[in-house]
Amino acid sequence: MQKPKVAVGVFTLSCLLAVTLAKTQEPSTPSFEPATVVSSAEPVYPSMAMGSGTVVLAVSIDAEGEIQDVKVTKGSEAFNSSALKAIKEWKFKPAMLEGKPVASVVPVAFSFSWPIACASLE
């Protein structure tokens, strides 16, 4: 009868040791909230453009939520300027790391398609 109690005692000790090790080795994950859009503006379909397209921008936002830089990561010449003009009107709440505002880069995509009036002329 003694041997099962010893085995249970060793098993219990092993479980406690495993739980203790797991708790001491857990990496603390930093709390991060990405930047969020506070207000936005829609781009205007360029009068000289034809067809449809997508423009993807990399928008650098500082710790105050102000746009510092914008780069076109994907796009076409016909739509890029309209997308860049629209993004300048956007307002952001900055990203937060451990409760403190930090700079970040946010991807923003604009999809352009022919206005309905133009599409019906085809």
C-alpha positions as CSV (number, residue, x, y, z in Angstrom):
1,M,0.0,0.0,0.0
2,Q,2.9,2.4,0.6
3,K,4.2,2.3,-3.0
4,P,1.1,3.9,-4.6
5,K,1.3,6.8,-2.1
6,V,4.9,7.5,-2.9
7,A,4.1,7.4,-6.7
8,V,1.3,9.9,-6.1
9,G,3.5,12.1,-4.0
10,V,6.2,12.1,-6.7
11,F,3.6,12.9,-9.4
12,T,2.2,15.7,-7.3
13,L,5.7,17.1,-6.7
14,S,6.4,16.9,-10.5
15,C,3.2,18.8,-11.3
16,L,4.0,21.5,-8.8
17,L,7.5,21.9,-10.1
18,A,6.2,22.0,-13.7
19,V,3.6,24.7,-12.9
20,T,6.3,26.8,-10.9
21,L,8.7,26.6,-13.9
22,A,6.0,27.5,-16.4
23,K,5.1,30.6,-14.3
24,T,8.7,31.8,-14.0
25,Q,9.4,31.3,-17.7
26,E,6.4,33.0,-19.1
27,P,7.5,36.0,-21.2
28,S,5.6,39.1,-20.5
29,T,3.8,40.2,-23.7
30,P,3.9,44.0,-24.1
31,S,0.5,45.6,-24.4
32,F,0.2,47.2,-27.9
33,E,-2.7,49.0,-29.5
34,P,-2.2,50.0,-33.2
35,A,-2.9,53.6,-34.4
36,T,-6.6,54.2,-35.2
37,V,-8.3,56.5,-37.6
38,V,-10.1,59.4,-36.0
39,S,-11.3,61.0,-39.2
40,S,-10.9,60.3,-42.9
41,A,-11.5,61.7,-46.4
42,E,-12.4,59.8,-49.5
43,P,-10.2,60.3,-52.6
44,V,-11.6,61.8,-55.7
45,Y,-11.6,59.6,-58.8
46,P,-9.1,61.4,-61.1
47,S,-10.7,62.9,-64.2
48,M,-7.9,61.7,-66.5
49,A,-7.9,58.2,-65.2
50,M,-9.5,55.2,-66.9
51,G,-10.6,51.9,-65.3
52,S,-9.9,50.8,-61.8
53,G,-6.9,50.4,-59.5
54,T,-5.7,50.2,-56.0
55,V,-3.2,52.4,-54.2
56,V,-1.5,51.1,-51.0
57,L,0.2,53.7,-48.7
58,A,2.6,53.2,-45.8
59,V,1.6,56.1,-43.4
60,S,4.2,57.0,-40.7
61,I,2.4,58.4,-37.6
62,D,4.3,60.0,-34.8
63,A,3.6,59.7,-31.0
64,E,1.2,62.6,-31.2
65,G,-0.9,61.0,-34.0
66,E,0.4,63.4,-36.7
67,I,1.3,62.0,-40.2
68,Q,5.0,62.4,-40.7
69,D,5.6,60.6,-44.0
70,V,3.6,58.7,-46.6
71,K,5.1,56.3,-49.2
72,V,3.3,54.6,-52.0
73,T,4.0,50.9,-51.7
74,K,1.7,49.8,-54.5
75,G,-0.2,51.9,-57.0
76,S,-0.5,53.4,-60.5
77,E,0.4,56.9,-61.6
78,A,-3.3,57.5,-62.5
79,F,-4.5,57.1,-58.9
80,N,-1.4,57.9,-56.7
81,S,-1.8,61.7,-56.4
82,S,-5.5,61.4,-55.5
83,A,-4.7,58.9,-52.7
84,L,-1.9,61.0,-51.4
85,K,-4.1,64.1,-51.4
86,A,-6.9,62.3,-49.5
87,I,-4.5,60.8,-46.8
88,K,-3.2,64.2,-45.9
89,E,-6.7,65.0,-44.5
90,W,-6.8,61.9,-42.3
91,K,-6.4,62.2,-38.5
92,F,-5.1,59.4,-36.3
93,K,-4.9,58.5,-32.6
94,P,-1.3,57.2,-32.1
95,A,-0.4,53.7,-31.4
96,M,0.0,52.8,-27.7
97,L,2.7,50.6,-26.2
98,E,2.4,49.8,-22.5
99,G,-0.1,52.7,-22.2
100,K,2.3,55.3,-23.8
101,P,1.9,56.8,-27.3
102,V,4.5,55.6,-29.8
103,A,5.3,56.2,-33.5
104,S,4.1,53.6,-35.9
105,V,3.5,52.8,-39.6
106,V,0.0,52.0,-40.8
107,P,-0.9,50.6,-44.2
108,V,-3.9,52.3,-45.9
109,A,-5.4,51.0,-49.2
110,F,-7.6,53.0,-51.5
111,S,-9.6,51.2,-54.3
112,F,-10.7,53.2,-57.3
113,S,-13.4,52.2,-59.8
114,W,-15.1,54.1,-62.5
115,P,-17.9,56.3,-61.3
116,I,-21.3,54.9,-62.2
117,A,-22.1,57.7,-64.7
118,C,-18.9,56.8,-66.7
119,A,-19.4,53.1,-66.5
120,S,-22.9,53.4,-68.0
121,L,-21.5,55.2,-71.1
122,E,-19.6,52.1,-72.2
